Amino acid sequence: MSLKVYNTMTRSKETFVPLTPGKVNMYVCGPTVYDYIHIGNARPAIFFDIVRRYLEMSGYEVQYVVNFTDVDDKLIRKAEQSGETVPQIAEKFIAAYHEDIEALGIRKADRNPRVTENIDEIVSFIEALVDKGFAYASGGDVYFRTEKFEEYGKLSHQNLSELQFGIRVEVGERKENPQDFVLWKGAKPGEIHWPSPWGEGRPGWHIECSAMARKYLGETLDIHGGGHDLQFPHHECEIAQSECMTGQPLAHYWMHNGYIHINNEKMSKSLGNGITVHQLVQQVKPQTLRFFFLSTHYRNPLNFSEEGLEQAGGGLDRIENGVANLRHRITVAPQGEIDGRVYEAVRRIKGQFREKMDDDFNTPDALTAVFDLISESNTYLKTADANADTLRLLLDTLEEWNNVLGILSEPAEELLDEEVERLIVERTEARKSKNWARADEIRDLLTEKGIQLEDTPQGLRWRRK
Ligand SMILES: [Zn+2]
C-alpha cells in the first residue's frame, strides 16, 4: 500500500506522489512571534513533525520550512506597550519557540525564514503582481485585486460572492473592492518600516509565505500545511498571489489539522492563549503531550482536558514499562534463535502500523499497533527461556516506530547505590508493618533495575546482576 494524503483542495484522500521522485518539499505556516506559543500552535507543530519523520522513514528526503512572522500588528502593539523594539520582542519569542518545540521533542525545521530577512524578495514579488495587473497601489498601501483571480476561494470551497458577506473593511483602507487584501502596508508615524516603490511600509501577512515558499522551496510545493483556521483567508490569499505570479499550482497537497477544544468548548483566542506550551511542559511530561496529541486523528477536533491527559499518561506508562522490561531483559538473556511466533507477530503488526500511517497519518490506529506489539512482548517476556535475539527484534521495532512518534523517554538511568540502600531499608520497614503491597512494589522495582537481593547469615545483601 502506498501513502494516501487527504488533500483539502480536492476534499479527498489521494495517493501521494512527490514532484521529484524521492524528495518532498514541505512548507508549514509558522508562528507570529509576539508571545509564547500556546497549545493551539503545538498541534500543527507536533503533527507536521510526525509527517516529516514518517516521510523520512518511508525513504523520502524532506526539505521542511516553517516561517516566523516577525513583524505585524501584534508585534508592533506589544512593542508600544512594553517599550521594547519589534526585533527585541521577535528575538525573545523565537528563542522561546525553539526551547518549547525542543521540549516537545519536535525536530527543528531545515529552515525558519523570517519576514524581516526577506523584505527584498517580498517587495519584488509585489512589484511583479502590480506589473501584471493583479495588484494596485492605493494611498501608500498595495492591495491584491481579488476579482482578477477567478479561482479565488477554491481551497475553502467558497465563491467570491459568498466571500463578500462578513468582510470587514478596516478604517483607513482604500480598496477597490472589500474582498481585496493588503500586500503592503504604508507605515504609520513611528512604526517600523522598510523602503519600497510605494513608500515606507511593511509587508502584509499573506505575501510573506508566498515569497518565502518560492524562495526556499520553489514554485510548487509538495505539501503546504497549517491549522484549519488558515484555510481562509490566509491560504486562499497565498494561492491567489503565488498562482497569479507563476501560473503554477502553489502546492499539490494541502493539509490542515483540526481545531482544539478545551474541556469540550471550542478554543477561543483568549482561552487558548492562556495555556502556553512553556507552562505546560513544566507540568506534563512532553512525551505524554505527544501521546495525547497523537491519540486523536489530526483532522478531527481534539479535546484538551485534564482527564484526557491522564488517560494519555496511563497509556504511555504501559508502553514505557513494556519497553523498560525489554531493555533490561536483553542485558541478561542468552543469545538464541528468533522465536517463530514472535517473528510472525512482529511482521503482522509492523504491516498494520504502516498501513495505518499510510492511511493519511492515522496515528491513533498506529498507537493501537504499538499496544499490540507491547502485549506480544509482555507475553514473550513471561517465558522462562526468552532469548536476547527475539527481544532485540521486538525492541528494534518499537524504537523504529519511536523515531516517528517520539513518545519514549531515554532509557532510565541506573539506580545509584544509595538509592538501592534506601529502597532496601524502606522495604524492610514495609514488611515489618505488613505493607506487603509496597514491599512487593520495591522488590519489583529493584528486579527491574537488575538488583538482586540475597539473604545471608550476616543479613540482607544486594548485588547488581
Ligand atoms: Zn502562511
Residues whose N, C-alpha, C, O or C-beta is under 5 A from the ligand:
A	BS01	ZN	C29 C209
